[in-house]
């Protein structure tokens, strides 16, 4: 599943990100 690939790429729990979009923002900012 594509979502699984994304989750593995970011090394995070995809379900948790869906609940906490702020976490996505922090991880994206820290990865830049």
Protein Blocks (a to p, Z undefined) as FASTA:
>chain_A
ZZlmmmmmnopafklmmmmmmlmmmmmmmmZZ
